[in-house]
Amino acid sequence: MTVSDQVERPARTGRLEGLDLARFFAFVGMVIVNFTIVMGAEGMGAEGGEGPLAWFTLALEGRAAATFVVLAGIGLGLAAGRGVESTVPVTIRRAVFLLVLGLANTLVFDADILHYYAFYFLFGALLLSWPTPTLIAMIVALNIAFVGMNFIFDYDTGRNWVDYSYADFWTPAGFVRNLFFNGWHPVVPWLGFLLFGVILSRLRLDERRLRNALMFGGVAAYLLAEVLGAQLRPLLASLDPELAYLATTGPVPPMPLYMLAGMGMASFVVGVCLWLAELAAMAPFMRVVVPAGRQTLTLYIAHIMVGMGVIEALGMLGGQTLGVSFMASLIFCFVAVLFAWLWSRAFRRGPVEMLMRELAG
């Protein structure tokens, strides 16, 4: 019996295009959030006449990226269905590729997520053979560990909240601190999102009952996190003002209620997209956007190198409104979809995906 035989995993045929659709929507969310940051449109609330847009952007912060990581976990788990032994070495090589690419990307964009992905995949590959209850326990342990780390270490160390830079990122101590504790997407507890995706990959994602459970269960988890946060923050603040952050549902710092909200949102998006992909009326839309969902690594790099490059060239870094940054995001996503669709006419994978497969397998 092989290691993969010991992990429950139903057989499947074909590709779940709903997952590609979910990746596309997660990518769009990440573009909106990142363009909002670099264009200086944060904090534009209802007083600026953009209340609903501000609420929508705020809801995407941390959730779009979390959904992306959950989807990566689903992909990793599905790949392991063909054999853990063959998946692990390929995943480790791809993790090295993502680390190099991500560190280069960090020189341009401080909030890069790719170098964190490298370590999610590295640890995820090593945990692939673990049974589901153990993975659940690991997710819980990661959240408990992060809370404990906040009582031991200073979360603000190295961080500049004005320009979002990290003072000692390129030193060994600073890199490790950023990677595991107070970076934008620290391994503790963000690895939990990847492990949650691996758990989902072991379920029958092609069954209607499960899709419904993901949709409604995801909404319930998200609302539970938000309600608990709203109730607990004033209670904790009454004990000690500095304790209120323990009940935050925002991504910085990523406390347990944020993790619950992120997993809930990811479950909802995955369930909805799996459902939409089955609708005949969605077929034309799917044909257009699915290629973008399969080229998200290329498009992620492009939204930084090309999208933010154009924004900088136009002198629009900082001082913009949410409406302007939102429109810029939609324009870029439209161009990205068009590029991905045209590229898919000639190639199965995006340019960066092709390079990764060539170099790492």
Buried (B, 14 or more C-beta within 10 A) or exposed (E): EEEBEEBEBEEEEEEBBBBBBBBBBBBBBBBBBBBBBBBBBBEBBEEBEBEEBBEBBBBBBBBBBBBBBBBBBBBBBBBBBEEBEBBBEBBBBBBBBBBBBBBEBBEEBBBBBBBBBBBBBBBBBEBBBBEBEEBBEBBBEBBEBBEEBBEEEEBEBBBEEEEEEBEEBEEEEBBEBBBBBBBBBBBBBBBBBBBBBBBBBBBEBBEEEBBEBBBEBBBEBBEBBBEBBEEBBEEBBEEEEEBBBBBBBBBBBBBBBBBBBBBBBBBBBBBBBBBBBEEEEBEEEBEEBBBBBBBBBBBBBBBBEBBBEBBEEEEBEEEBBBBBBBEBBBEBBEBBBEBBBEBBEEEEBBBBBBBBBEEBE
